């Protein structure tokens, strides 16, 4: 999957398909990965809000998945 596409996936979809990915999100400082307010946000938007490097986050998620 291209980085542009991966960053546009909602947190809800990530957690629905890979529930244990919450650990990776939390390691990167996205501590509210299960909060309703963030579930519909894209991974890219959550990274922006929390000041997380999207490239590093995507790399870790790809390794995890």
N, C-alpha and C positions, 0 to 999 in steps of 0.2 A: 504494500500500500504506500502511496506517495505521502510525503510529510504533510502536504497541504490537506489531503483528505483525512489523514489520521488526526490532525489537530482540530478538525471540524466535527469529530464524533462527540456526541453528548456524553457527559459523565454518567448519566443514567444507563446509556447503552453499554458503556465500558463495564460498569459494575454488574449489569444484568448478565453479560456474557462472561465476565471474568471477575467474580466477586472478590477474589483475593487481591485484585489489583489495587484495592483500597490501601493496602500496605505501601505500595509504591507511591501512590498519591500522597499519603501522609509523610513518607520519607522526604518528599520534595516540598513539604510545608503546606500542602493543600489539605488542611486538617478538617475541613468541613465537607469532605467528599460525599457524605451521605445526607447532608442537609437538603431539604426540599428546594431551597433557593438556588442551589448549585446543580441539582440533578439535570436540569434542562440546558444548562450552559454547556458550551463546547469546551473541550479540553484546552484549547487555545485561550478562550476567554477566562477560564479559571486560572490558568497560568499567568495571564496578564494581571488579574486582580491580586493574586498572591505574590507577584514579583518573581515568578519561577521561570527559569530558562526552558522554553518549550522544546528546544532540540535535545537537551539532556533528559527531560522528562519522557519524550517520545522514545529515545534510545533505551532507557530503562524499561519502559513498558513493552517495547518490542522484544527485549531480552526475556522479560518475565513471561510474556505470552508465547 
